[in-house]
Amino acid sequence: MNPEVKAWLYDILQSIEEIEAYFEGRQKVFKEFENDLKTRRAVERNLEIIGEAVNRVLKIEPDLNLSNSRKIVDARNRIIHGYDTITVEILWGIIIHHLPQLKKEVSDLLLRE
């Protein structure tokens, strides 16, 4: 695997783990997340990093198997350029439904190396 791709995959994994750490030791409760501006902003920043890293990976290895890769990049672009259209529900859905799968896929790719 290309060394840059490997580094970007580690960046994705680190950002996912940072997001998970925001909820460490407690249940993931939507209402708490909704009322916690600092955590929401931290999640947004990590999603920007994840989206940018996925974008870079796909430019070098377009056939790399990452589910929803285009949606990940689109979410990053929406956070940056359409920040006023990102709702807390969208962020929550990404955290709950999409990050666990991405973490598994990235971890599997890194283990194969």
C-alpha positions as a Python dict, from the first residue, in 0.01 Angstrom:
ca = {
    (1, 'M'): (0, 0, 0),
    (2, 'N'): (116, 347, -84),
    (3, 'P'): (269, 510, 230),
    (4, 'E'): (55, 823, 192),
    (5, 'V'): (-262, 616, 164),
    (6, 'K'): (-164, 425, 475),
    (7, 'A'): (-105, 752, 665),
    (8, 'W'): (-444, 887, 555),
    (9, 'L'): (-615, 566, 663),
    (10, 'Y'): (-455, 611, 1006),
    (11, 'D'): (-584, 970, 1010),
    (12, 'I'): (-936, 841, 942),
    (13, 'L'): (-907, 584, 1218),
    (14, 'Q'): (-770, 840, 1464),
    (15, 'S'): (-1053, 1083, 1390),
    (16, 'I'): (-1314, 812, 1440),
    (17, 'E'): (-1153, 715, 1770),
    (18, 'E'): (-1153, 1080, 1880),
    (19, 'I'): (-1526, 1102, 1808),
    (20, 'E'): (-1583, 782, 2006),
    (21, 'A'): (-1382, 927, 2295),
    (22, 'Y'): (-1627, 1217, 2326),
    (23, 'F'): (-1882, 961, 2443),
    (24, 'E'): (-1649, 744, 2650),
    (25, 'G'): (-1793, 623, 2976),
    (26, 'R'): (-2147, 726, 2895),
    (27, 'Q'): (-2435, 635, 2670),
    (28, 'K'): (-2472, 807, 2336),
    (29, 'V'): (-2779, 1020, 2397),
    (30, 'F'): (-2903, 1239, 2116),
    (31, 'K'): (-3044, 1512, 2342),
    (32, 'E'): (-2711, 1549, 2524),
    (33, 'F'): (-2527, 1572, 2192),
    (34, 'E'): (-2780, 1822, 2062),
    (35, 'N'): (-2719, 2048, 2364),
    (36, 'D'): (-2337, 2018, 2359),
    (37, 'L'): (-2205, 2272, 2109),
    (38, 'K'): (-1838, 2197, 2181),
    (39, 'T'): (-1879, 1827, 2110),
    (40, 'R'): (-2079, 1896, 1794),
    (41, 'R'): (-1806, 2127, 1666),
    (42, 'A'): (-1537, 1873, 1753),
    (43, 'V'): (-1731, 1604, 1565),
    (44, 'E'): (-1765, 1835, 1265),
    (45, 'R'): (-1390, 1895, 1261),
    (46, 'N'): (-1314, 1524, 1275),
    (47, 'L'): (-1565, 1458, 996),
    (48, 'E'): (-1386, 1721, 787),
    (49, 'I'): (-1057, 1535, 843),
    (50, 'I'): (-1218, 1200, 760),
    (51, 'G'): (-1374, 1335, 440),
    (52, 'E'): (-1053, 1499, 324),
    (53, 'A'): (-851, 1187, 397),
    (54, 'V'): (-1100, 968, 208),
    (55, 'N'): (-1086, 1211, -84),
    (56, 'R'): (-706, 1191, -94),
    (57, 'V'): (-708, 812, -66),
    (58, 'L'): (-951, 779, -356),
    (59, 'K'): (-739, 1001, -580),
    (60, 'I'): (-448, 758, -545),
    (61, 'E'): (-640, 431, -506),
    (62, 'P'): (-985, 481, -660),
    (63, 'D'): (-1068, 111, -636),
    (64, 'L'): (-1012, 94, -261),
    (65, 'N'): (-1319, -61, -103),
    (66, 'L'): (-1470, 194, 136),
    (67, 'S'): (-1849, 191, 163),
    (68, 'N'): (-2015, 525, 104),
    (69, 'S'): (-1683, 688, 14),
    (70, 'R'): (-1852, 945, -210),
    (71, 'K'): (-2105, 1028, 65),
    (72, 'I'): (-1820, 1071, 314),
    (73, 'V'): (-1650, 1325, 87),
    (74, 'D'): (-1985, 1494, 19),
    (75, 'A'): (-2051, 1525, 394),
    (76, 'R'): (-1710, 1689, 439),
    (77, 'N'): (-1788, 1935, 160),
    (78, 'R'): (-2128, 2010, 307),
    (79, 'I'): (-1981, 2077, 652),
    (80, 'I'): (-1724, 2315, 505),
    (81, 'H'): (-1921, 2487, 229),
    (82, 'G'): (-2281, 2437, 337),
    (83, 'Y'): (-2226, 2459, 711),
    (84, 'D'): (-2566, 2616, 758),
    (85, 'T'): (-2738, 2309, 611),
    (86, 'I'): (-2582, 2056, 849),
    (87, 'T'): (-2826, 1961, 1118),
    (88, 'V'): (-2757, 1790, 1446),
    (89, 'E'): (-2965, 1499, 1317),
    (90, 'I'): (-2733, 1455, 1019),
    (91, 'L'): (-2426, 1455, 1246),
    (92, 'W'): (-2591, 1209, 1482),
    (93, 'G'): (-2682, 977, 1197),
    (94, 'I'): (-2322, 973, 1078),
    (95, 'I'): (-2195, 897, 1429),
    (96, 'I'): (-2444, 620, 1496),
    (97, 'H'): (-2490, 459, 1156),
    (98, 'H'): (-2186, 525, 938),
    (99, 'L'): (-1872, 562, 1148),
    (100, 'P'): (-1879, 207, 1293),
    (101, 'Q'): (-1876, 57, 941),
    (102, 'L'): (-1603, 294, 822),
    (103, 'K'): (-1392, 212, 1127),
    (104, 'K'): (-1420, -160, 1055),
    (105, 'E'): (-1331, -119, 688),
    (106, 'V'): (-1030, 106, 757),
    (107, 'S'): (-908, -122, 1037),
    (108, 'D'): (-935, -423, 805),
    (109, 'L'): (-737, -245, 533),
    (110, 'L'): (-464, -151, 779),
    (111, 'L'): (-447, -505, 919),
    (112, 'R'): (-384, -643, 571),
    (113, 'E'): (-70, -434, 549),
}
